[in-house]
């Protein structure tokens, strides 16, 4: 069966520090992968999506970047975190039939 | 990015009451989906709708794909405390090749 793993679950980082969040999918190949951010009590904002290895599309200009070094691995990064990068980050993948399946999320607090 | 208009923004109801929420768009979608997000978790798919006019149930949840393809509705009957969370609608124009467009969310609180 297909599963999606996202870690870490929570992270507290100082302003100016680097960031690396990882997402992996099991049980499928060549999935479409997505990174979303959710501010407290707000909706889902699509940050990046990828349809294949090395293929990244950015939805909004920002301090973050994404990479897909392997078929089932999607990484969200930053060289220097800002306070405004705080939020709940969700990885998702598309099973191809309908909708997305989401990971359990990473709560990032930049202090 | 584009978001769907979802209402109400929040609801505070008593256990046992029925709940209705809706989602509207200025453009047509071929798939409508409803997700629920528990606090601190990722959204989980509740119901998927594929055809205009379709009415689909999942336990106490019933969702409808609007006949114009520009709206969808979710009803929850006889609410219980574990219904608490944020409910998101999402629209998709075509399977697999198109990104989901999410609604702004409805936050539901249920009081015993």
Interface residues (C-beta under 8 A of the other chain):
Chain A: X6 X32 X34 X41 X42 X43 X44 X45 X46 X49 X59 X60 X88 X90 X92 X94 X96 X97 X98 X99 X100 X101 X102 X103 X104 X105 X107
Chain B: X1 X3 X31 X33 X35 X40 X41 X42 X43 X44 X45 X48 X50 X88 X90 X92 X95 X96 X99 X100 X102 X103 X104 X105 X107
